[in-house]
Amino acid sequence: MKNKGPIAVIDVGAHFARLEIAQIMSDGRKYETLERLTQIVPLGLDVFTKGKISTTNITLVGKILKDFSVVIKEYKVKHIKTVATSAVREATNRELFIDRVFRISGIRLKVLESSEEAKIMFLALKEVVGEQFAFNKKNVMACVIGTGTTQI
């Protein structure tokens, strides 16, 4: 038995924009991926060399998310979580980026702050490797090395 409908997650990172649509199973712990799309977006190159996202890449992300919104509508998704990580977080024009992407795509991105991103990584690691490595019973340190951030 399944829950009421599929959910979608959009992640805009330093190198990729990703969409995943999933159906959460009735037990609430398992899910089935219905669709997974990834498009290259060179935001990291812009931000980590020039400090801001170029107009060209703002438009590119807007168009990609507009295409994602078509797929989301096809699946009749009602619950969408959207995040943007380090490249958008560090961009001097992040508010302009978020506004223009919304105007093009109808999708409003939420910038995931470093502490939120670290918490999500911790919870994911705990879920994936918790039992196998006694993650829940020992003192553990994890290091995630990304393009724009390194989190411990």
C-alpha positions as CSV (number, residue, x, y, z in Angstrom):
1,M,0.0,0.0,0.0
2,K,1.3,3.5,-0.9
3,N,0.8,7.0,0.5
4,K,-1.4,9.5,-1.3
5,G,1.0,10.7,-4.0
6,P,4.6,11.2,-5.1
7,I,7.0,13.8,-3.7
8,A,9.7,15.6,-5.5
9,V,13.1,17.0,-4.5
10,I,15.1,19.5,-6.5
11,D,18.7,20.2,-5.6
12,V,20.7,22.9,-7.3
13,G,24.4,22.4,-6.5
14,A,27.7,23.7,-7.8
15,H,27.8,21.4,-10.8
16,F,24.3,19.8,-11.3
17,A,20.6,20.5,-11.0
18,R,18.9,17.3,-9.9
19,L,15.2,16.2,-9.7
20,E,14.1,13.1,-8.0
21,I,10.5,12.1,-7.8
22,A,9.6,9.3,-5.4
23,Q,6.7,7.4,-3.9
24,I,6.9,7.0,-0.2
25,M,5.7,3.5,0.9
26,S,3.1,3.1,3.6
27,D,5.6,2.2,6.2
28,G,7.1,5.7,5.8
29,R,10.7,4.4,5.8
30,K,11.0,3.1,2.2
31,Y,10.5,4.7,-1.1
32,E,10.4,3.9,-4.7
33,T,12.2,6.3,-7.1
34,L,9.8,7.1,-10.0
35,E,12.0,9.6,-11.9
36,R,15.6,10.9,-11.6
37,L,16.9,13.7,-13.8
38,T,20.3,15.5,-13.7
39,Q,21.5,18.4,-15.8
40,I,24.9,20.1,-15.7
41,V,24.9,23.6,-14.3
42,P,28.4,25.4,-14.0
43,L,27.4,27.6,-11.0
44,G,30.6,26.6,-9.1
45,L,32.8,27.9,-11.9
46,D,31.0,31.3,-11.8
47,V,30.9,31.7,-8.0
48,F,34.2,30.2,-7.0
49,T,36.1,32.3,-9.6
50,K,34.0,35.5,-10.0
51,G,31.9,35.6,-6.8
52,K,28.5,35.7,-8.6
53,I,26.3,33.7,-10.9
54,S,26.3,34.8,-14.6
55,T,23.2,35.9,-16.3
56,T,23.7,33.0,-18.8
57,N,23.7,30.5,-16.0
58,I,20.8,32.1,-14.2
59,T,18.7,31.7,-17.4
60,L,20.1,28.1,-17.8
61,V,19.0,27.1,-14.3
62,G,15.6,28.8,-14.8
63,K,15.0,26.8,-18.0
64,I,16.1,23.5,-16.5
65,L,13.8,24.0,-13.5
66,K,11.0,24.9,-15.9
67,D,11.6,21.6,-17.7
68,F,11.6,19.9,-14.3
69,S,8.2,21.5,-13.4
70,V,6.7,19.9,-16.5
71,V,7.8,16.4,-15.3
72,I,6.6,17.2,-11.7
73,K,3.1,18.1,-13.1
74,E,3.0,14.9,-15.2
75,Y,3.4,12.9,-12.0
76,K,0.8,15.1,-10.2
77,V,3.3,15.9,-7.4
78,K,1.8,18.0,-4.6
79,H,4.8,18.1,-2.2
80,I,8.1,19.6,-3.5
81,K,11.3,20.3,-1.6
82,T,13.7,22.6,-3.3
83,V,17.2,23.5,-2.2
84,A,20.3,25.3,-3.4
85,T,23.6,24.6,-1.8
86,S,27.2,26.1,-1.6
87,A,27.4,27.9,-5.0
88,V,24.2,29.7,-4.5
89,R,24.8,30.2,-0.8
90,E,28.2,31.9,-1.6
91,A,27.0,34.0,-4.6
92,T,26.9,37.7,-4.0
93,N,23.8,37.8,-6.3
94,R,22.0,34.9,-4.7
95,E,18.7,36.8,-4.1
96,L,18.7,38.0,-7.8
97,F,19.4,34.4,-8.8
98,I,16.5,33.0,-6.8
99,D,14.1,35.7,-8.0
100,R,15.0,35.3,-11.7
101,V,14.9,31.5,-11.5
102,F,11.5,31.7,-9.9
103,R,10.2,34.1,-12.6
104,I,11.4,31.7,-15.4
105,S,10.4,28.4,-13.8
106,G,7.8,29.1,-11.2
107,I,10.0,27.2,-8.7
108,R,11.3,29.0,-5.6
109,L,14.6,27.7,-4.4
110,K,15.5,27.7,-0.7
111,V,19.2,28.2,0.1
112,L,20.3,25.5,2.4
113,E,22.6,27.0,5.0
114,S,25.8,25.1,5.9
115,S,24.5,23.9,9.3
116,E,21.3,22.5,7.6
117,E,23.4,20.8,4.9
118,A,25.6,19.2,7.6
119,K,22.6,18.0,9.5
120,I,21.1,16.4,6.4
121,M,24.4,14.7,5.6
122,F,24.7,13.4,9.2
123,L,21.1,12.0,9.1
124,A,21.8,10.4,5.7
125,L,25.0,8.8,6.9
126,K,23.3,7.6,10.1
127,E,20.5,6.0,8.0
128,V,22.8,4.4,5.4
129,V,25.7,3.2,7.5
130,G,24.3,3.3,11.0
131,E,23.9,-0.4,11.6
132,Q,26.8,-1.6,9.5
133,F,29.4,0.5,11.3
134,A,27.7,0.9,14.7
135,F,27.3,4.6,13.8
136,N,24.6,4.9,16.4
137,K,26.7,3.4,19.3
138,K,30.1,4.9,18.9
139,N,31.8,8.3,18.7
140,V,32.0,9.1,15.0
141,M,33.4,11.8,12.9
142,A,32.4,12.2,9.3
143,C,34.0,14.5,6.7
144,V,32.1,15.5,3.5
145,I,34.3,17.2,0.9
146,G,32.4,19.2,-1.7
147,T,33.3,21.8,-4.3
148,G,32.2,24.7,-2.2
149,T,32.3,23.4,1.3
150,T,34.0,20.8,3.5
151,Q,31.9,19.7,6.5
152,I,33.0,17.7,9.5
